[in-house]
Amino acid sequence: MQERSGHVVNAARRLAVIPKGFHQPINDYRADTQIGATLRREMEEELFGRNDVDNTVSDQRSADPMHPSRLSEPMSWLMAAPDRLRMECTGFGLNLVSGNFEFAGLIVIHDDEFWTRYGGRIEANWEATTLRQFSSLDSDHLADLVQDVAWSNEGLFALLQGLRRLRELGGPRVNLPAIEWETY
């Protein structure tokens, strides 16, 4: 989880999941429009120290900014074996507050070796003032987190959808509170 910095375009000084970003094509409009490409790029920029790949700030001078040779070491390691990383869409909707389309995704790293190898290299970028870590085994702490008033509206949506799906996936590393939908 992150507390967003005051320098970001949206959800400044609010809680949000990480990664949080805008989906936009970089160079290859067919390949870059894949949601998975955006998730991988944002995860690498916001947690693995990669420089931002943002063609809205400056010209894109690289022919292939997401080429495997340009990946960070943690991302290269994850991409070397497809079963190490799982990404899924957990929700999609229209945010009636901001007018944006929101895409909530869950990224799960299945390989226990990742944290041993790269846990010390995970670091938030300029978009966050604070990085918070929570255990998927600490149900009480996560229940308190959900009730924090500092959440951005889209951040809370993404968190709840991610926790709901993670609970469905189960396994020995998951002890999450039940999250149910209700309509009024």
N, C-alpha and C positions, 0 to 999 in steps of 0.2 A: 504494500500500500504506500501511497505517497501523499504528502501534503504539497500541493502545487505551489510553485513560486509566484511571485507577483509579476513576473515577466512573460507569462504565457497568455495566449489569446483567450482561452476559455477556462473556466473553473479555477481562476486565480485564488490562491490561499484557501482552497477547499480540498477535501479528501477525494482521492480518485484511485482507481486501480492502476496498475502499471503493467503493460504499457498503455498509454493513452495518446492517440494521435489522430491525424486526419488521413483519410484514404485518398491518395491522389497518385496518378501515374507519374513516373520519373522520366524514363526515356522510351521504353518499349510499351506502347499503349495497350497492346494485347496481353503481354505477360504481366505488366505492372498493375493491371486492373484486378488481378486475383487478390482477394481479401487476405489469403495466406501470405502473399508477398508483403503486404503492408504490416501484418502482425510480426513477421520475422524482422523486417526493417526496424520497426518501432521498438521491439524487444532489444535488438542489438544496440540501437542508439540510446535507449533509456536505461539499460542495465549493463551493457558490455563495453561501453566506452567508445563506440563507433561515432565518428563525426556525423552530424546531421546530413542526410541526403535530402535537401529541400530546395526544389527549383523555384519556389516562390520568393526566396530571400536573395538568391544570386543565381547566375547562369549555371546550368549543369554542363560541366566541361568533360566529364567522363562518359565514354561511349557506353559503358556497362557498369554503373555504380554498384550493382549488386552481384557482380561476377564473383564466383567462389574464391578467387585469389585475393579479393578485397575484404573478405569476411574476418571478423575478429576470431581469435583462437577459440573462445568458448562456442561461438556459433559454428565454426568449422567443425568442431568436435561433435556438436549436436547433429549437424547435417550429414556427417559421415556414416551414420547408421539410422535409417528411417524409424526404427522402433524406439529410439531414445526420446523423441519429441512427439507430443500429440497436441493438435490444435483443432478446436471446434467452435462453431457458431453456437452461442447459447441464447441469443436473443437479437431481434431486429425490430426497430420501430421508429416512429416519428416522434421526436421530442417536441412537445407542444410548448415548452418554455423557450427553447432556443430556435426552433424551426429546423433543426438538423435531423438528418437520418442518423440513428444510433445503431451501431453494430457492437454487440457484446460478444467477446470471445474468451475461451478458456485455453490456456497453454499449460500443459502438464509435461514435466520432464520425468520420464519413468526410470531412467538409469540412476541408481544411487551413487555411482561414481562421479556424477557431475558435481555434486556439492563438495565432495572431497577434493576434486581437481580445481574447481573454479569458484567455490563459495567466497573465498577471500577477494576475488576480483570483481564481484558484483557491486556496482556502485551507481547511484542515481546521477543523472546528468543535470544540466542547468534548469530543467523544467520542474524539478522538485526542490523544496527546501528541506524536507525530511523524508527519509525512507523508513518504513516500519515493516517489521517481519512478524508474521503470525504463524502458528502451527496449525495444521489441519487436524491435529489431535486435541486441540484446546477448545472444546465446544463452548465453554462459558465465556472465554475471552472473545471469541468470535461473535457470540450473541451480544455482548456489550458493544463490540465494534459496530455492528449493524445499527445500533441505536444512537450512535454518535451524531450530533446535530451538524457537524462540520462537513458532511458529505455533499458533494455536488449531486444534482439529481440524476445525471447520467452515470455517475460513479456508483451510486447506491444501486441503481438498476443492474449495472455490470457485475458488481459484487454479489448481489443476491442470485443472479442467474448463474454465475460461476460456482458459488457455494452449492446451489441446488444441484447442478450437474455433477460436481465433484462428489457430492454425497451419493448420487446414483451410481457413479463409477465404483465407489466403495473401496475396499481393500484395507489392509492392516494399518495404513498411514492416514486413515480418514475416520474422524469422529466428529461429525458436524451436526448442528441443530437442524431440525426439520424446517423446511421453508415451503410453505403452501401458498397457492394462489387463491385469492378471494375477490369476488366482484360484488359491487354494491349497486 
